[in-house]
Each structure stands twice: as structure tokens, then as C-alpha cells.
Amino acid sequence: MALEDSSDDEYWGSYTTAPQERFTIPQLTQPCRPERPWLDQRDSENLAEGGLPEKEVWGGSSLSTTCSQDATEMQADAVISVENRTFTLHDLLGFGSFGSVWRASCIASGKIVALKEVRSSSHDATEAAMLEAQRLRALRNVIEEDDTACAALPFLLCAGTVVTSTDHRTLLVMEHIPGAPLQQALEAGQLCAGRMHPLAQAFRVAGQMLSQISAAMFHVSKCFFHRDANPHNIMVQVMTGKFRFGLIDFGLAVDSAQWSAGGWRTAGAAGDGRFWTESSWLLFSHGSEALAIAEDLQSEYACMIDLHSAGLSVLQTLLVLAFGEEGSLVATMWKEEAEVFLALESLVNVWKQYWRYASDKWQEVLDAFNQDARADVKSKLAQELAHSVFGAYFHRLRAALEQVLASLKSFCANPGGSCQLGSADLALRVIEALLLMISAGRPRRGRAGWKEVKELFAEV
Ligand SMILES: Nc1ncnc2c1ncn2[C@@H]1O[C@H](COP(=O)(O)OP(=O)(O)OP(=O)(O)O)[C@@H](O)[C@H]1O
């Protein structure tokens, strides 16, 4: 089977370290950054052919480019100008692979914003930062007066590039999404229950996450596939027992209509492999021709990558909160709920196996990426038929979810006992949503899938 040229691979952001044995959540530490082959060759050709004329880059307002010998250093209290507006930097929100993101305030309005700095010495990297700005600006147009959805997205406020004597500095000023990345919040135990039973808390968090993310993604999917929707990029804020979720980092987003109509053939797999579909692994290991002749998997790749990765993120959150990092059963079994607990226990066991396998494979990919041995790892994964192993895990996860669903239905049919699940009805909806989202190579869903999930949580 012919392998794709390695230049088709897109950059996987900050996922240079993957967890080893823990089944739960990615490690926080992200020490080394590889090179930045983040723009795939064909993208860069499109850009070079004039795909983004300078004046149109920012979707309406012109690109602000200034020349300077010396760009102001990013540090607390520094005053930074972007497109005729000035901002004071406060504190560092995070490092991405491409730069730092600061909490800042607009001096004129006092509005709190997130200000991302991307420094680049290559033309391609600067254009990719511009492309991200363009996507963030386009996001605003896709929201149809839906406040919940708006709150969850980092709309662009303004952007510009400073050309210094040594490099280009692109600044993106966007809506500040409060809170912390989900992965970080889970590790720090920020979402754990107070007095509530961990299972009830797990379903409550998962329900709110599904409700808010589906409301935002229902709109976003009209325009984009995010391609990296996972606990690194899902933000969560805890506010007196409520959770506010958001989605950041549209650096890998693609036009969803073009993508579903075949555009997927021209880009490599992107994002964090632990949240990929079977079809993403097939594309990565065997190349796009192999995916082109696998009808169902092609359809999955063309329509379901965000649903699937967000679904796995919710499942991980649910299980980490319900069972703790070791995946052990903390619940005292009550007779009425015993069947549900047993089904959940089977689910967590399959998840642990899945997570160990996915983490190992992803680590192999990252190691190869850092050693410039991508063709070798693809060939190894192709020989092992790794995509089929992923597919088998997704079938097992879905079967375990079906079991939980059946046990919940029978529990709901005979109510009366003590309920540590909190609301059994909410638990049912969470599991139904996960079955809509986590894919085992099933055909088309796309926006329809987000609509179905959104409707499940309409009144939550
Ligand atoms: N709009 C925002 N509001 C609040 N915090 C943000 C926002 N955007 C980014 N951050 C913070 O900055 C960090 C890095 O941002 P981002 O992921 O966009 O950078 P990146 O260089 O694209 O990273 P990656 O390596 O993940 O691709 C995030 O993990 C988050 O903590």
C-alpha cells in the first residue's frame, strides 16, 4: 500500500508528550517543542497562489502590518498596540506550540481579552497565523443569536502583524474564554464533587459539557471542522456549582463544506491521535487512496471527526470523575442500581484498555515525528493494521455504552430505590449522546449529529 508523503502530515500542536500508563488524562508537562511543519504543503501552495490576499485576510477589516526594529516584549504590564487599539498585558494564560497567550485588557474599554502572540521567521508560518485569525473572525458569522454558543467561542476582535528586523510577530486579540483547559481542571480535581456522589457529579458535568459544546458546535459545524476538539482545547470554568465550557484553538480548522465534499483528500490527519477516529488512523497509516475506497470510513472521516473526538473527551471526563484516576469503583452498591454500576464498571475497563493502547500508539507517532522517522512509523502502523485495532476498541466502547443504556432503562422502569446516579434521566441522555458521537466507522452524521445531541439537552 503506497504511503502518503510525510509532507501531508499536519502539525499536532503541543502533544509532544503522551501519558504512559495512566488511563485517565494527558500529562500537563509539555517540555520540548518539535519543529513546526504545521502547514501542509498543499495548504502552503494555496496560500502562495494568493489564497489570502493581504487586504482580505482579516475578513472585512484590512490586515494591519507595521514595521518595527524592535517589538515590545511580552511581559506583565507591557502595553501592546494592535490595529489602532492598545492593550495592557496582565498574566500568561498558556503556551501553545506557536506562541504565548496572555490575559490582557483593552485600555479604552477595559474589556478583558486573550492576546496570542505567534513569532515566526517563515512566510508560511506567518500566513498560517493569519489563517487562524481569519477563521476566528468567521466564527462570529455562524452564530445565530445563540448566547450560550457565543460565550463558548474565541471570536477575533482584532489582529495584526509586526515585521521586526529578525522575524514576524502576529498578534491575535480574541474573546477571553474563562477557566482552564479541561485536562488541567481534571488533573487538579477542580471538577470533583463536594457533597454529591461522584457518579452523580460525573453525569452532571458530562451533561453540562454536552449541552454547551453541542450548542456551539451545531453552529460551528456549518462553517468549520475544528479537528482538534479534545481536553487540551476544551476550556472549563467552575462557577458556584455550574460549569461553563468553551472551545479554543482553531489553528487546524478547515471549511466543513469543502472538507465533506472531498477536501479531506488534500490534508493530512491532524490533532491528537488519542481522539482520532478509525478512519483518521487509516488515512495516517495507509494514505488517502486507502480511505477513498473504504466507503463507510471515508464518510466517517468526512463528517464525524469532531463529534467523535468531543465524544471521547466527554466519556473520559465522565469516567475520570466517576471512578477516579485509578478507575476503581468508589460507589457503595445499592441493590436497585447494581446493574447500572456493573455496566459502568465494564465500560471503564474497556476505556482503560483503549486509553493504554491509544497512548502507546500516539507516543510511537510522536517519537517518530521528533526523530524524523514518520515514514517508518506509518509503515509499522500499516503492517499492524492499527486502524482496525482502533476500530475494534470503538466497537467495544459502543457495546459497553449500549449495556449501560439498557441498565439505565431498566432502572428507570422500576424506580423507587435510592439513586446515587443523581438524575437517572440525565444519565440516560448522556449515554445516548455518547452513542451518537463515538463512531465505529459509521456513515454520515456531521451537523445532523450535533443537532441530535443538542436536542437531547435542550432543557438542561
Ligand atoms: N481565547 C482564549 N481564552 C483563554 N485562554 C486561552 C485562549 N486561547 C488560548 N488560551 C490559553 O493559551 C493556551 C495555548 O493556546 P492555543 O492552544 O491557542 O495555542 P497554540 O499555539 O495553538 O497551541 P497548540 O500547541 O495546542 O496548538 C491554551 O491552552 C489556553 O490555556
PDBQT file of the ligand as one rigid body, heavy atoms in Angstrom, charges set to zero:
ROOT
HETATM    1  N1  LIG A 501      -9.351  32.604  23.923  1.00  0.00    +0.000 N 
HETATM    2  C1  LIG A 501      -8.690  32.134  24.990  1.00  0.00    +0.000 A 
HETATM    3  N2  LIG A 501      -9.142  32.412  26.239  1.00  0.00    +0.000 NA
HETATM    4  C2  LIG A 501      -8.490  31.942  27.312  1.00  0.00    +0.000 A 
HETATM    5  N3  LIG A 501      -7.351  31.218  27.258  1.00  0.00    +0.000 NA
HETATM    6  C3  LIG A 501      -6.839  30.918  26.054  1.00  0.00    +0.000 A 
HETATM    7  C4  LIG A 501      -7.488  31.358  24.857  1.00  0.00    +0.000 A 
HETATM    8  N4  LIG A 501      -6.759  30.914  23.813  1.00  0.00    +0.000 NA
HETATM    9  C5  LIG A 501      -5.727  30.234  24.326  1.00  0.00    +0.000 A 
HETATM   10  N5  LIG A 501      -5.747  30.220  25.671  1.00  0.00    +0.000 N 
HETATM   11  C6  LIG A 501      -4.755  29.585  26.582  1.00  0.00    +0.000 C 
HETATM   12  O1  LIG A 501      -3.499  29.519  25.930  1.00  0.00    +0.000 OA
HETATM   13  C7  LIG A 501      -3.090  28.150  25.741  1.00  0.00    +0.000 C 
HETATM   14  C8  LIG A 501      -2.434  27.984  24.364  1.00  0.00    +0.000 C 
HETATM   15  O2  LIG A 501      -3.348  28.419  23.372  1.00  0.00    +0.000 OA
HETATM   16  P1  LIG A 501      -3.526  27.696  21.948  1.00  0.00    +0.000 P 
HETATM   17  O3  LIG A 501      -3.878  26.263  22.196  1.00  0.00    +0.000 OA
HETATM   18  O4  LIG A 501      -4.444  28.501  21.121  1.00  0.00    +0.000 OA
HETATM   19  O5  LIG A 501      -2.073  27.826  21.386  1.00  0.00    +0.000 OA
HETATM   20  P2  LIG A 501      -1.420  27.007  20.207  1.00  0.00    +0.000 P 
HETATM   21  O6  LIG A 501      -0.079  27.576  19.987  1.00  0.00    +0.000 OA
HETATM   22  O7  LIG A 501      -2.331  26.958  19.046  1.00  0.00    +0.000 OA
HETATM   23  O8  LIG A 501      -1.346  25.614  20.929  1.00  0.00    +0.000 OA
HETATM   24  P3  LIG A 501      -1.338  24.150  20.426  1.00  0.00    +0.000 P 
HETATM   25  O9  LIG A 501       0.043  23.715  20.636  1.00  0.00    +0.000 OA
HETATM   26  O10 LIG A 501      -2.313  23.455  21.380  1.00  0.00    +0.000 OA
HETATM   27  O11 LIG A 501      -1.810  24.099  19.024  1.00  0.00    +0.000 OA
HETATM   28  C9  LIG A 501      -4.351  27.319  25.916  1.00  0.00    +0.000 C 
HETATM   29  O12 LIG A 501      -4.075  26.038  26.403  1.00  0.00    +0.000 OA
HETATM   30  C10 LIG A 501      -5.146  28.148  26.931  1.00  0.00    +0.000 C 
HETATM   31  O13 LIG A 501      -4.706  27.880  28.238  1.00  0.00    +0.000 OA
ENDROOT
TORSDOF 0
